[in-house]
Amino acid sequence: MSKIVIFSGAGVSADSGISTFRDSDGLWEKHNVADICTAGCLQTNREETLDFYDARRKDIENKEPNLAHKTIAKLKERYPDKISIITQNVDDMFERAGCSDVLHLHGFLREIKCEKCSYIENIAYEKQNRDKHCPTCNIKLRPNIVFFGESAPKYEELYKQLEDCKVFVCIGTSGAVINVDMLSQWAQYNILNNLEANNLINDEYFDEIYYENATTAIPKIAYSLEKFLED
């Protein structure tokens, strides 16, 4: 059975208007990443960190999934056992487009979790209640986000998905956090879509390349995937 892995980064949500830390005018521009998204920031800068993620949840509340999210969701609905959706994004655009089993490598913005145990709570787009503690062990809660310098336990699942991968689709990621070239080596056929080329991704490893917005590239990507899925 063919297995398609669709791996995405911030570029897939760009046309939904969601800020990334590379935007010059987004939420991240007002903050030092070391202060609000680096291991230890909850100990040294807790209130500003929690305020920042409250603002990020509020920021996505009225955002809508774009054509890329919707097209991928439709493909997943038609071929549920043949497509895996893996994202570095913490937003919920794929879920709002109709996907129910997205692998979020770096956490999920709508959730908070216990700092000690496995307790997770979905607070949607609300501010985190500073007085609420874990109901299991009475420890403080934190955003369910992987900060820079912390371990990312979902990576194990990423590599497990790649074991059966025949087609690897990379959409909207710079390659700065995860080595996309390495991921592409698992597949027999590779598709790349970024806004532009960069020196962190060697496009010689890819069979199809689209340097354009995800929303304009996705119809062409979907057409290619349909051919693999129907074979």
C-alpha positions in Angstrom: 0.0 0.0 0.0 1.3 3.4 -0.9 2.0 5.7 2.0 2.1 9.5 1.5 3.6 11.7 4.2 2.6 15.4 4.0 5.0 17.4 6.1 4.3 21.0 6.6 5.7 24.2 8.3 4.7 27.8 8.7 4.3 28.4 5.0 1.2 26.2 4.8 -0.6 28.6 7.2 0.8 31.9 5.8 -2.2 32.5 3.6 -4.4 32.1 6.7 -2.6 35.1 8.2 -1.0 33.3 11.1 2.1 35.0 12.5 5.4 33.1 12.7 8.6 34.1 14.6 10.2 35.0 11.2 7.5 37.6 10.4 8.8 41.2 10.7 5.4 42.5 11.9 3.9 39.5 13.8 3.6 38.6 17.4 7.1 37.4 17.7 8.6 40.7 16.6 7.8 42.2 20.0 9.6 39.5 22.0 13.0 37.9 22.4 12.6 34.2 21.6 15.0 33.4 24.5 12.5 35.0 26.9 9.3 33.3 25.8 10.1 30.1 23.8 13.4 28.6 25.2 13.8 25.9 27.7 13.7 27.4 31.2 11.6 30.4 30.2 8.8 29.3 32.5 11.2 29.5 35.5 12.8 32.8 34.6 10.0 34.6 32.7 6.8 32.8 33.5 4.2 35.5 33.3 5.4 37.0 30.0 5.6 33.5 28.5 2.1 32.7 29.5 0.9 36.1 28.3 2.5 35.5 24.9 0.8 32.1 24.4 -2.5 33.6 25.5 -2.0 36.2 22.7 -1.1 33.5 20.2 -4.3 31.5 21.0 -6.3 34.7 20.6 -4.5 35.4 17.3 -5.7 32.1 15.7 -9.3 32.3 17.1 -10.7 34.0 14.0 -8.3 32.7 11.4 -9.6 30.3 8.8 -8.0 27.3 7.0 -6.9 28.1 3.5 -7.0 26.1 0.3 -3.9 24.2 1.2 -5.4 22.9 4.5 -8.8 22.2 2.9 -7.3 20.3 -0.1 -5.1 18.2 2.1 -8.0 17.5 4.4 -10.1 16.3 1.5 -7.4 14.0 0.3 -7.0 12.6 3.8 -10.8 12.0 4.0 -10.8 10.1 0.7 -7.7 8.1 1.5 -7.5 7.9 5.3 -5.2 4.9 5.5 -2.8 6.1 2.8 -1.9 9.7 4.0 -0.2 10.9 7.1 -0.3 14.6 8.0 2.6 15.8 10.0 3.2 19.4 10.9 5.6 21.6 12.7 2.8 24.1 13.3 1.0 24.5 16.6 -2.1 26.1 15.1 -5.4 24.2 14.4 -6.0 25.0 10.8 -5.8 21.4 9.7 -8.3 20.4 12.4 -10.7 23.2 11.3 -10.4 22.0 7.7 -11.6 18.6 8.8 -8.6 16.5 9.8 -8.8 14.6 13.1 -5.4 12.8 13.4 -2.7 15.4 12.6 0.7 14.8 14.2 1.8 18.1 15.7 5.6 17.7 16.3 6.0 20.9 18.4 2.8 20.9 20.4 -0.7 22.2 20.0 -1.6 25.8 20.9 -5.1 25.1 22.1 -3.8 22.8 24.8 -2.1 23.2 28.2 -0.4 20.4 30.1 1.0 19.5 33.5 4.7 20.3 34.0 5.2 16.9 35.5 2.7 14.3 34.4 0.8 13.5 31.1 -2.3 15.5 31.9 -3.5 17.7 29.0 -6.4 20.0 28.8 -7.9 21.8 25.7 -8.7 25.4 26.6 -9.4 26.4 23.0 -8.7 30.1 22.6 -9.1 31.1 26.2 -6.4 32.6 28.5 -4.7 30.2 30.7 -6.0 30.3 34.3 -2.9 31.0 36.4 -4.5 29.6 39.5 -5.5 26.2 38.1 -3.2 23.3 38.8 -3.0 19.7 37.5 -6.0 17.8 39.0 -3.8 14.7 39.3 -0.6 15.9 40.9 -1.4 19.6 41.8 1.6 20.9 39.7 1.5 24.0 37.6 0.2 23.9 34.0 2.0 25.2 31.0 1.3 25.6 27.2 1.6 22.3 25.4 4.4 23.7 23.2 7.9 22.3 22.7 10.2 25.2 23.5 13.6 25.5 21.9 16.1 23.3 23.7 13.4 20.9 25.0 13.0 17.3 23.8 10.3 16.7 21.2 8.8 13.3 21.9 6.6 13.3 18.8 9.7 13.0 16.6 9.7 9.2 17.3 6.3 9.0 15.7 7.5 11.1 12.7 10.2 8.5 12.0 7.8 5.7 12.4 5.5 7.2 9.8 8.4 7.6 7.4 9.2 3.9 7.5 6.4 3.1 5.1 6.7 6.3 3.1 6.6 6.1 -0.6 5.9 9.8 -1.4 7.2 12.6 0.8 5.6 16.0 0.4 7.2 19.0 2.0 5.2 22.2 2.2 6.2 25.6 3.6 9.2 24.8 5.8 12.7 26.4 5.7 14.5 23.4 6.9 16.0 25.4 9.8 14.5 23.2 12.5 14.3 19.8 10.9 16.6 18.5 8.2 14.2 18.1 5.3 16.9 16.6 3.0 17.3 13.7 5.4 13.5 13.1 5.6 13.3 13.0 1.9 15.7 10.0 1.8 13.0 7.7 3.2 10.7 8.1 0.2 10.8 7.0 -3.4 9.3 10.2 -4.7 9.6 13.7 -3.3 7.6 16.9 -3.7 8.8 20.3 -2.4 6.8 23.5 -2.1 8.3 26.6 -0.6 7.9 30.3 -1.3 11.5 30.4 -2.5 14.7 28.4 -2.6 17.0 28.5 0.4 20.4 27.0 1.2 19.0 24.7 3.9 17.1 22.5 1.5 18.8 20.8 -1.4 16.1 20.7 -4.1 18.1 18.1 -6.0 16.6 15.5 -3.7 13.1 16.4 -5.0 11.3 15.2 -8.1 8.7 18.0 -8.2 9.5 21.6 -7.0 7.0 24.5 -6.6 8.5 27.8 -5.5 5.2 29.7 -4.8 2.5 30.1 -2.2 1.1 26.9 -0.8 -2.4 27.9 -2.0 -1.3 28.1 -5.6 0.9 25.0 -5.5 -1.6 22.7 -3.8 -3.8 22.0 -6.8 -0.7 20.7 -8.7 0.5 18.8 -5.7 -2.9 17.2 -5.3 -3.1 16.2 -8.9 0.3 14.4 -8.6 -0.8 12.7 -5.4 -4.1 11.5 -6.9 -2.1 9.6 -9.5 -0.1 7.8 -6.8 -3.2 7.1 -4.8 -5.1 5.6 -7.7 -2.3 3.3 -8.9 
